Amino acid sequence: MERIFWVECPNCSTRWYADWQMRTAKHDMVCPHCSKEFPVDEAAWIDERDRP
C-alpha cells in the first residue's frame, strides 16, 4: 500500500490526503478548495502516521 499523509489548509481548514513524496518535495501544496498555495510545513495540521 502506498504511503500517504493528511494535510489541512491554513487558509480554509480543508483537509485532504497527498502522496508521501509531496511531504518532502520542494513544491508547494495547493488547496483543492480555495487554491491557496503554501509550503507543507506551513499547513495548519499534518497527520503522517503510518496506517496498517
mmCIF file of the N, C-alpha and C atoms, coordinates in Angstrom:
data_MODEL
# 
_entry.id   MODEL 
# 
loop_
_atom_site.group_PDB 
_atom_site.id 
_atom_site.type_symbol 
_atom_site.label_atom_id 
_atom_site.label_alt_id 
_atom_site.label_comp_id 
_atom_site.label_asym_id 
_atom_site.label_entity_id 
_atom_site.label_seq_id 
_atom_site.pdbx_PDB_ins_code 
_atom_site.Cartn_x 
_atom_site.Cartn_y 
_atom_site.Cartn_z 
_atom_site.occupancy 
_atom_site.B_iso_or_equiv 
_atom_site.pdbx_formal_charge 
_atom_site.auth_seq_id 
_atom_site.auth_comp_id 
_atom_site.auth_asym_id 
_atom_site.auth_atom_id 
_atom_site.pdbx_PDB_model_num 
ATOM 1   N N  . MET A 1 1  ? 0.846   -1.184 0.000  1.00 0.00 ? 1  MET A N  1 
ATOM 2   C CA . MET A 1 1  ? 0.000   0.000  0.000  1.00 0.00 ? 1  MET A CA 1 
ATOM 3   C C  . MET A 1 1  ? 0.888   1.244  0.000  1.00 0.00 ? 1  MET A C  1 
ATOM 4   N N  . GLU A 1 2  ? 0.529   2.203  -0.814 1.00 0.00 ? 2  GLU A N  1 
ATOM 5   C CA . GLU A 1 2  ? 1.288   3.426  -0.940 1.00 0.00 ? 2  GLU A CA 1 
ATOM 6   C C  . GLU A 1 2  ? 1.092   4.300  0.295  1.00 0.00 ? 2  GLU A C  1 
ATOM 7   N N  . ARG A 1 3  ? 2.164   4.932  0.758  1.00 0.00 ? 3  ARG A N  1 
ATOM 8   C CA . ARG A 1 3  ? 2.081   5.777  1.952  1.00 0.00 ? 3  ARG A CA 1 
ATOM 9   C C  . ARG A 1 3  ? 1.523   7.151  1.579  1.00 0.00 ? 3  ARG A C  1 
ATOM 10  N N  . ILE A 1 4  ? 0.652   7.663  2.435  1.00 0.00 ? 4  ILE A N  1 
ATOM 11  C CA . ILE A 1 4  ? 0.056   8.984  2.248  1.00 0.00 ? 4  ILE A CA 1 
ATOM 12  C C  . ILE A 1 4  ? 0.194   9.772  3.546  1.00 0.00 ? 4  ILE A C  1 
ATOM 13  N N  . PHE A 1 5  ? -0.150  11.034 3.493  1.00 0.00 ? 5  PHE A N  1 
ATOM 14  C CA . PHE A 1 5  ? -0.282  11.847 4.693  1.00 0.00 ? 5  PHE A CA 1 
ATOM 15  C C  . PHE A 1 5  ? -1.459  12.794 4.487  1.00 0.00 ? 5  PHE A C  1 
ATOM 16  N N  . TRP A 1 6  ? -2.022  13.240 5.606  1.00 0.00 ? 6  TRP A N  1 
ATOM 17  C CA . TRP A 1 6  ? -3.145  14.172 5.570  1.00 0.00 ? 6  TRP A CA 1 
ATOM 18  C C  . TRP A 1 6  ? -2.631  15.568 5.870  1.00 0.00 ? 6  TRP A C  1 
ATOM 19  N N  . VAL A 1 7  ? -3.207  16.555 5.232  1.00 0.00 ? 7  VAL A N  1 
ATOM 20  C CA . VAL A 1 7  ? -2.785  17.939 5.393  1.00 0.00 ? 7  VAL A CA 1 
ATOM 21  C C  . VAL A 1 7  ? -4.029  18.835 5.474  1.00 0.00 ? 7  VAL A C  1 
ATOM 22  N N  . GLU A 1 8  ? -3.907  19.926 6.221  1.00 0.00 ? 8  GLU A N  1 
ATOM 23  C CA . GLU A 1 8  ? -5.013  20.883 6.350  1.00 0.00 ? 8  GLU A CA 1 
ATOM 24  C C  . GLU A 1 8  ? -4.569  22.255 5.879  1.00 0.00 ? 8  GLU A C  1 
ATOM 25  N N  . CYS A 1 9  ? -5.383  22.869 5.061  1.00 0.00 ? 9  CYS A N  1 
ATOM 26  C CA . CYS A 1 9  ? -5.095  24.199 4.527  1.00 0.00 ? 9  CYS A CA 1 
ATOM 27  C C  . CYS A 1 9  ? -5.093  25.231 5.659  1.00 0.00 ? 9  CYS A C  1 
ATOM 28  N N  . PRO A 1 10 ? -4.059  26.091 5.728  1.00 0.00 ? 10 PRO A N  1 
ATOM 29  C CA . PRO A 1 10 ? -4.024  27.119 6.763  1.00 0.00 ? 10 PRO A CA 1 
ATOM 30  C C  . PRO A 1 10 ? -5.004  28.260 6.494  1.00 0.00 ? 10 PRO A C  1 
ATOM 31  N N  . ASN A 1 11 ? -5.577  28.294 5.299  1.00 0.00 ? 11 ASN A N  1 
ATOM 32  C CA . ASN A 1 11 ? -6.492  29.365 4.932  1.00 0.00 ? 11 ASN A CA 1 
ATOM 33  C C  . ASN A 1 11 ? -7.957  29.008 5.187  1.00 0.00 ? 11 ASN A C  1 
ATOM 34  N N  . CYS A 1 12 ? -8.394  27.819 4.721  1.00 0.00 ? 12 CYS A N  1 
ATOM 35  C CA . CYS A 1 12 ? -9.822  27.481 4.784  1.00 0.00 ? 12 CYS A CA 1 
ATOM 36  C C  . CYS A 1 12 ? -10.118 26.224 5.607  1.00 0.00 ? 12 CYS A C  1 
ATOM 37  N N  . SER A 1 13 ? -9.092  25.578 6.144  1.00 0.00 ? 13 SER A N  1 
ATOM 38  C CA . SER A 1 13 ? -9.219  24.388 7.002  1.00 0.00 ? 13 SER A CA 1 
ATOM 39  C C  . SER A 1 13 ? -9.697  23.133 6.275  1.00 0.00 ? 13 SER A C  1 
ATOM 40  N N  . THR A 1 14 ? -9.659  23.128 4.955  1.00 0.00 ? 14 THR A N  1 
ATOM 41  C CA . THR A 1 14 ? -9.984  21.914 4.208  1.00 0.00 ? 14 THR A CA 1 
ATOM 42  C C  . THR A 1 14 ? -8.879  20.895 4.438  1.00 0.00 ? 14 THR A C  1 
ATOM 43  N N  . ARG A 1 15 ? -9.249  19.635 4.660  1.00 0.00 ? 15 ARG A N  1 
ATOM 44  C CA . ARG A 1 15 ? -8.282  18.556 4.842  1.00 0.00 ? 15 ARG A CA 1 
ATOM 45  C C  . ARG A 1 15 ? -8.349  17.613 3.659  1.00 0.00 ? 15 ARG A C  1 
ATOM 46  N N  . TRP A 1 16 ? -7.187  17.167 3.209  1.00 0.00 ? 16 TRP A N  1 
ATOM 47  C CA . TRP A 1 16 ? -7.110  16.198 2.126  1.00 0.00 ? 16 TRP A CA 1 
ATOM 48  C C  . TRP A 1 16 ? -5.844  15.380 2.299  1.00 0.00 ? 16 TRP A C  1 
ATOM 49  N N  . TYR A 1 17 ? -5.734  14.306 1.522  1.00 0.00 ? 17 TYR A N  1 
ATOM 50  C CA . TYR A 1 17 ? -4.534  13.490 1.612  1.00 0.00 ? 17 TYR A CA 1 
ATOM 51  C C  . TYR A 1 17 ? -3.694  13.660 0.360  1.00 0.00 ? 17 TYR A C  1 
ATOM 52  N N  . ALA A 1 18 ? -2.403  13.420 0.547  1.00 0.00 ? 18 ALA A N  1 
ATOM 53  C CA . ALA A 1 18 ? -1.462  13.546 -0.560 1.00 0.00 ? 18 ALA A CA 1 
ATOM 54  C C  . ALA A 1 18 ? -0.460  12.405 -0.505 1.00 0.00 ? 18 ALA A C  1 
ATOM 55  N N  . ASP A 1 19 ? 0.148   12.128 -1.621 1.00 0.00 ? 19 ASP A N  1 
ATOM 56  C CA . ASP A 1 19 ? 1.187   11.116 -1.703 1.00 0.00 ? 19 ASP A CA 1 
ATOM 57  C C  . ASP A 1 19 ? 2.371   11.521 -0.824 1.00 0.00 ? 19 ASP A C  1 
ATOM 58  N N  . TRP A 1 20 ? 2.982   10.538 -0.178 1.00 0.00 ? 20 TRP A N  1 
ATOM 59  C CA . TRP A 1 20 ? 4.072   10.798 0.757  1.00 0.00 ? 20 TRP A CA 1 
ATOM 60  C C  . TRP A 1 20 ? 5.222   11.579 0.104  1.00 0.00 ? 20 TRP A C  1 
ATOM 61  N N  . GLN A 1 21 ? 5.452   11.397 -1.177 1.00 0.00 ? 21 GLN A N  1 
ATOM 62  C CA . GLN A 1 21 ? 6.541   12.106 -1.845 1.00 0.00 ? 21 GLN A CA 1 
ATOM 63  C C  . GLN A 1 21 ? 6.356   13.616 -1.782 1.00 0.00 ? 21 GLN A C  1 
ATOM 64  N N  . MET A 1 22 ? 5.120   14.082 -1.688 1.00 0.00 ? 22 MET A N  1 
ATOM 65  C CA . MET A 1 22 ? 4.869   15.522 -1.552 1.00 0.00 ? 22 MET A CA 1 
ATOM 66  C C  . MET A 1 22 ? 5.305   16.054 -0.196 1.00 0.00 ? 22 MET A C  1 
ATOM 67  N N  . ARG A 1 23 ? 5.401   15.172 0.793  1.00 0.00 ? 23 ARG A N  1 
ATOM 68  C CA . ARG A 1 23 ? 5.785   15.604 2.148  1.00 0.00 ? 23 ARG A CA 1 
ATOM 69  C C  . ARG A 1 23 ? 7.204   16.161 2.166  1.00 0.00 ? 23 ARG A C  1 
ATOM 70  N N  . THR A 1 24 ? 8.079   15.615 1.339  1.00 0.00 ? 24 THR A N  1 
ATOM 71  C CA . THR A 1 24 ? 9.468   16.047 1.325  1.00 0.00 ? 24 THR A CA 1 
ATOM 72  C C  . THR A 1 24 ? 9.859   16.781 0.036  1.00 0.00 ? 24 THR A C  1 
ATOM 73  N N  . ALA A 1 25 ? 8.914   16.974 -0.853 1.00 0.00 ? 25 ALA A N  1 
ATOM 74  C CA . ALA A 1 25 ? 9.197   17.667 -2.115 1.00 0.00 ? 25 ALA A CA 1 
ATOM 75  C C  . ALA A 1 25 ? 9.421   19.158 -1.865 1.00 0.00 ? 25 ALA A C  1 
ATOM 76  N N  . LYS A 1 26 ? 10.056  19.794 -2.790 1.00 0.00 ? 26 LYS A N  1 
ATOM 77  C CA . LYS A 1 26 ? 10.325  21.237 -2.689 1.00 0.00 ? 26 LYS A CA 1 
ATOM 78  C C  . LYS A 1 26 ? 9.177   22.066 -3.267 1.00 0.00 ? 26 LYS A C  1 
ATOM 79  N N  . HIS A 1 27 ? 8.068   21.411 -3.603 1.00 0.00 ? 27 HIS A N  1 
ATOM 80  C CA . HIS A 1 27 ? 6.925   22.096 -4.204 1.00 0.00 ? 27 HIS A CA 1 
ATOM 81  C C  . HIS A 1 27 ? 5.920   22.509 -3.132 1.00 0.00 ? 27 HIS A C  1 
ATOM 82  N N  . ASP A 1 28 ? 5.175   23.570 -3.407 1.00 0.00 ? 28 ASP A N  1 
ATOM 83  C CA . ASP A 1 28 ? 4.103   23.993 -2.512 1.00 0.00 ? 28 ASP A CA 1 
ATOM 84  C C  . ASP A 1 28 ? 2.891   23.092 -2.689 1.00 0.00 ? 28 ASP A C  1 
ATOM 85  N N  . MET A 1 29 ? 2.118   22.977 -1.623 1.00 0.00 ? 29 MET A N  1 
ATOM 86  C CA . MET A 1 29 ? 0.819   22.310 -1.695 1.00 0.00 ? 29 MET A CA 1 
ATOM 87  C C  . MET A 1 29 ? -0.170  23.329 -2.261 1.00 0.00 ? 29 MET A C  1 
ATOM 88  N N  . VAL A 1 30 ? -1.235  22.842 -2.891 1.00 0.00 ? 30 VAL A N  1 
ATOM 89  C CA . VAL A 1 30 ? -2.299  23.709 -3.402 1.00 0.00 ? 30 VAL A CA 1 
ATOM 90  C C  . VAL A 1 30 ? -3.616  23.155 -2.880 1.00 0.00 ? 30 VAL A C  1 
ATOM 91  N N  . CYS A 1 31 ? -4.322  23.964 -2.122 1.00 0.00 ? 31 CYS A N  1 
ATOM 92  C CA . CYS A 1 31 ? -5.592  23.528 -1.541 1.00 0.00 ? 31 CYS A CA 1 
ATOM 93  C C  . CYS A 1 31 ? -6.609  23.260 -2.650 1.00 0.00 ? 31 CYS A C  1 
ATOM 94  N N  . PRO A 1 32 ? -7.252  22.100 -2.629 1.00 0.00 ? 32 PRO A N  1 
ATOM 95  C CA . PRO A 1 32 ? -8.242  21.790 -3.663 1.00 0.00 ? 32 PRO A CA 1 
ATOM 96  C C  . PRO A 1 32 ? -9.540  22.591 -3.507 1.00 0.00 ? 32 PRO A C  1 
ATOM 97  N N  . HIS A 1 33 ? -9.704  23.251 -2.368 1.00 0.00 ? 33 HIS A N  1 
ATOM 98  C CA . HIS A 1 33 ? -10.935 24.009 -2.137 1.00 0.00 ? 33 HIS A CA 1 
ATOM 99  C C  . HIS A 1 33 ? -10.761 25.504 -2.459 1.00 0.00 ? 33 HIS A C  1 
ATOM 100 N N  . CYS A 1 34 ? -9.743  26.144 -1.855 1.00 0.00 ? 34 CYS A N  1 
ATOM 101 C CA . CYS A 1 34 ? -9.589  27.593 -2.031 1.00 0.00 ? 34 CYS A CA 1 
ATOM 102 C C  . CYS A 1 34 ? -8.407  27.976 -2.928 1.00 0.00 ? 34 CYS A C  1 
ATOM 103 N N  . SER A 1 35 ? -7.623  26.997 -3.364 1.00 0.00 ? 35 SER A N  1 
ATOM 104 C CA . SER A 1 35 ? -6.469  27.188 -4.264 1.00 0.00 ? 35 SER A CA 1 
ATOM 105 C C  . SER A 1 35 ? -5.290  27.929 -3.638 1.00 0.00 ? 35 SER A C  1 
ATOM 106 N N  . LYS A 1 36 ? -5.273  28.066 -2.323 1.00 0.00 ? 36 LYS A N  1 
ATOM 107 C CA . LYS A 1 36 ? -4.117  28.689 -1.669 1.00 0.00 ? 36 LYS A CA 1 
ATOM 108 C C  . LYS A 1 36 ? -2.902  27.785 -1.834 1.00 0.00 ? 36 LYS A C  1 
ATOM 109 N N  . GLU A 1 37 ? -1.770  28.393 -2.161 1.00 0.00 ? 37 GLU A N  1 
ATOM 110 C CA . GLU A 1 37 ? -0.505  27.678 -2.256 1.00 0.00 ? 37 GLU A CA 1 
ATOM 111 C C  . GLU A 1 37 ? 0.291   27.937 -0.975 1.00 0.00 ? 37 GLU A C  1 
ATOM 112 N N  . PHE A 1 38 ? 0.881   26.872 -0.423 1.00 0.00 ? 38 PHE A N  1 
ATOM 113 C CA . PHE A 1 38 ? 1.652   27.018 0.807  1.00 0.00 ? 38 PHE A CA 1 
ATOM 114 C C  . PHE A 1 38 ? 2.637   25.862 0.930  1.00 0.00 ? 38 PHE A C  1 
ATOM 115 N N  . PRO A 1 39 ? 3.784   26.112 1.587  1.00 0.00 ? 39 PRO A N  1 
ATOM 116 C CA . PRO A 1 39 ? 4.719   25.024 1.848  1.00 0.00 ? 39 PRO A CA 1 
ATOM 117 C C  . PRO A 1 39 ? 4.093   24.028 2.823  1.00 0.00 ? 39 PRO A C  1 
ATOM 118 N N  . VAL A 1 40 ? 4.395   22.774 2.657  1.00 0.00 ? 40 VAL A N  1 
ATOM 119 C CA . VAL A 1 40 ? 3.814   21.723 3.503  1.00 0.00 ? 40 VAL A CA 1 
ATOM 120 C C  . VAL A 1 40 ? 4.005   22.029 4.991  1.00 0.00 ? 40 VAL A C  1 
ATOM 121 N N  . ASP A 1 41 ? 5.151   22.549 5.370  1.00 0.00 ? 41 ASP A N  1 
ATOM 122 C CA . ASP A 1 41 ? 5.412   22.810 6.786  1.00 0.00 ? 41 ASP A CA 1 
ATOM 123 C C  . ASP A 1 41 ? 4.585   23.952 7.353  1.00 0.00 ? 41 ASP A C  1 
ATOM 124 N N  . GLU A 1 42 ? 3.889   24.700 6.516  1.00 0.00 ? 42 GLU A N  1 
ATOM 125 C CA . GLU A 1 42 ? 3.005   25.769 6.987  1.00 0.00 ? 42 GLU A CA 1 
ATOM 126 C C  . GLU A 1 42 ? 1.550   25.322 7.070  1.00 0.00 ? 42 GLU A C  1 
ATOM 127 N N  . ALA A 1 43 ? 1.309   24.036 6.867  1.00 0.00 ? 43 ALA A N  1 
ATOM 128 C CA . ALA A 1 43 ? -0.051  23.506 6.974  1.00 0.00 ? 43 ALA A CA 1 
ATOM 129 C C  . ALA A 1 43 ? -0.571  23.695 8.396  1.00 0.00 ? 43 ALA A C  1 
ATOM 130 N N  . ALA A 1 44 ? -1.865  23.877 8.531  1.00 0.00 ? 44 ALA A N  1 
ATOM 131 C CA . ALA A 1 44 ? -2.474  24.043 9.850  1.00 0.00 ? 44 ALA A CA 1 
ATOM 132 C C  . ALA A 1 44 ? -2.425  22.748 10.656 1.00 0.00 ? 44 ALA A C  1 
ATOM 133 N N  . TRP A 1 45 ? -2.386  21.615 9.965  1.00 0.00 ? 45 TRP A N  1 
ATOM 134 C CA . TRP A 1 45 ? -2.395  20.298 10.612 1.00 0.00 ? 45 TRP A CA 1 
ATOM 135 C C  . TRP A 1 45 ? -1.830  19.292 9.640  1.00 0.00 ? 45 TRP A C  1 
ATOM 136 N N  . ILE A 1 46 ? -1.005  18.386 10.146 1.00 0.00 ? 46 ILE A N  1 
ATOM 137 C CA . ILE A 1 46 ? -0.439  17.310 9.337  1.00 0.00 ? 46 ILE A CA 1 
ATOM 138 C C  . ILE A 1 46 ? -0.544  16.019 10.125 1.00 0.00 ? 46 ILE A C  1 
ATOM 139 N N  . ASP A 1 47 ? -1.034  14.972 9.481  1.00 0.00 ? 47 ASP A N  1 
ATOM 140 C CA . ASP A 1 47 ? -1.078  13.637 10.090 1.00 0.00 ? 47 ASP A CA 1 
ATOM 141 C C  . ASP A 1 47 ? -0.277  12.720 9.181  1.00 0.00 ? 47 ASP A C  1 
ATOM 142 N N  . GLU A 1 48 ? 0.873   12.308 9.665  1.00 0.00 ? 48 GLU A N  1 
ATOM 143 C CA . GLU A 1 48 ? 1.752   11.472 8.836  1.00 0.00 ? 48 GLU A CA 1 
ATOM 144 C C  . GLU A 1 48 ? 1.975   10.085 9.434  1.00 0.00 ? 48 GLU A C  1 
ATOM 145 N N  . ARG A 1 49 ? 1.059   9.669  10.276 1.00 0.00 ? 49 ARG A N  1 
ATOM 146 C CA . ARG A 1 49 ? 1.175   8.328  10.877 1.00 0.00 ? 49 ARG A CA 1 
ATOM 147 C C  . ARG A 1 49 ? 1.066   7.241  9.826  1.00 0.00 ? 49 ARG A C  1 
ATOM 148 N N  . ASP A 1 50 ? 1.813   6.177  10.053 1.00 0.00 ? 50 ASP A N  1 
ATOM 149 C CA . ASP A 1 50 ? 1.678   5.004  9.190  1.00 0.00 ? 50 ASP A CA 1 
ATOM 150 C C  . ASP A 1 50 ? 0.332   4.354  9.441  1.00 0.00 ? 50 ASP A C  1 
ATOM 151 N N  . ARG A 1 51 ? -0.297  3.909  8.404  1.00 0.00 ? 51 ARG A N  1 
ATOM 152 C CA . ARG A 1 51 ? -1.553  3.179  8.511  1.00 0.00 ? 51 ARG A CA 1 
ATOM 153 C C  . ARG A 1 51 ? -1.265  1.697  8.325  1.00 0.00 ? 51 ARG A C  1 
ATOM 154 N N  . PRO A 1 52 ? -1.807  0.834  9.162  1.00 0.00 ? 52 PRO A N  1 
ATOM 155 C CA . PRO A 1 52 ? -1.550  -0.610 8.996  1.00 0.00 ? 52 PRO A CA 1 
ATOM 156 C C  . PRO A 1 52 ? -2.165  -1.148 7.722  1.00 0.00 ? 52 PRO A C  1 
# 
